[in-house]
Amino acid sequence: MCGIVGYIGTQQAGPLLLEGLARLEHRGYDSAGAAVLAPSGLRVAKRAGRVADLREALPGRFTGRAGIGHTRWATHGPATDANAHPHLDATGRVAVVHNGIIDNAAALRAELTAAGVDLRSDTDTEVLAHLVGRSTAETLEARVAEALARVEGTYGLAVLHADFPDRIVVARLGSPIVVGVGEKEMHVASDIAALVRYTTTVAHLDDGEIATVTAGGFTTYRLDRADLTHSPRAAAALDVDVSSYDVPEGSGHMWREILEQPAAVERTLRGRLDERFGTAHLGGLNLDPRETRAIRRVKVLGCGSAYYVGQMGASLIEELARIPADAEAASEFRYRDPVIEPDTLYVAVSQSGETIDTLLAVQEVRRKGGRVVGLVNVVGSAIAREVDGGIYLHAGPEVAVASTKALTTMYVGFALLALQLGRVRDLSIADGKRIVAALQELPGLVEETLDLAEPLAEVAHELAAAESLFYIGRVRGYPVAREGAQKLKEVTYRHAEAYPTSELKHGPLALVSPAVPTVALVPLDELTDRNVAALHEVAARGGPLVVVTHADVDLGDVPCRRVDVPRSERELDPLLMTIPLQLLAVHAATHLGLDVDKPRNLAKSVTVE
Ligand code: G6P
């Protein structure tokens, strides 16, 4: 999704901005642009396409020690040079880059046109440049505040003004802005990925804040309509492994993140298991035993892969804690005016902690007096700050668009939550200890499952030849099938559809043919025989089968490609079964010559509705 970078200091801004933009590429975008402040005024370059295209398009003298840059993900108007950011005001002395959506852009565009302003793009952002440019307030901060008082919607933005050459003004409402502190220089970004090479001392703006950034430091203000009140904020050191953001040699981020899963799972578990009482310790949840006992339902909210793992997590909670639990797409939840019950525990799941649909769902729950906890990877992100308590995943930075290690650690987070809820309620100490022991073995089993990486290449190449595929699984296996289909869609652009195995004969069987393979999940559990019967139905119609199963399962004479996954306890088996599906997707995409780290039309974190 759109990305922002900014620099002010003693070095040339241009190369730093381009480097920062390249570091935001993984988020997904379709055009890029930058502006620097030269003594004679602003120099601007913008292009539809990649950051590499922008680099080619830079004018000869793109020099200046302050600048802003942007990667755009088209919302208002197609990906064209004119619609790329930065946008300028009529005088060409104001440049604005913006993430988010201005809801009243149409009205403001009409108003500006009526006032004789010649709009040069289809974007909502351009109005911001004109509003700042037309303000006559004394300071740049006041001009930006005046402009923002006119707009409805969400923004993370950075403004450069030739009449105020010593500063960049940034603001945040619903879309992240981070300020990075350097030595006589300052950086600005919408994602720390763009900053970590230069500094790990940062300040995250809060919603409703605006900041002045100069070479020597930054000052934050709270914005109340057009009024600014000084609200001091200190920068703090980030605790990150900077190398996680470097593009790995050879195979790319998604491969690396798949291979990092054993270590990521270990980090999620660290210090949280209690062998003696067969439970988990999740201090950050802020739920005492009495409150835990009062929970009557659990509702999980998330988007994309976080929603599918939410379904897996809801099943785990229902199974271990015996509390009715389900998951819902956070993107739909808010729009059906949901009834929020005081004895329901809402759980928001998000890798980035910035997904706008999940954030708005959390706000809806809180606004109606509900209690919501988070399963979030990015520390200090918007959702992490909004919830009543939560579990940090500690997966480490996930850069590839298609989620792998974050999803695995979300599953582990749910297992810990289910264990803690269960042990306060009816889960026996014996069962608690059984799950604790299985969790302790999990990093090793994940590692063992990754041994499938090589053998699965050939199977994946066969699947890549198909235009359309089914993924099927039952009960615990169904959300795994959904996630598997999602992974394949995201990186191969093949049509993959997930069904509960039990639903095959109620429709999709009509499409099964030699051209439509089925990937079936058949764990060793109480439904194995029924699952095997369904495989026969597929095989009888000539449908090629890939069966992800356990070594002890007898598949009889079903013609198939068999993939045996190591076994854990049945409650944790779904997690191990997601791994071969990741491997199939990444192999298939690589075989098709696609860039798995930058799938078309997708963004790492979707920060607009
Ligand atoms: C986007 C990404 C998905 C991700 C979803 C939720 O759609 O492309 O891979 O699962 O957002 O992201 P979150 O950061 O909230 O987990």
Residues whose N, C-alpha, C, O or C-beta is under 5 A from the ligand:
A	BS01	G6P	C303 G304 S305 A306 V349 S350 Q351 S352 G353 T355 V401 A402 S403 L602 A603 K604 S605 V606
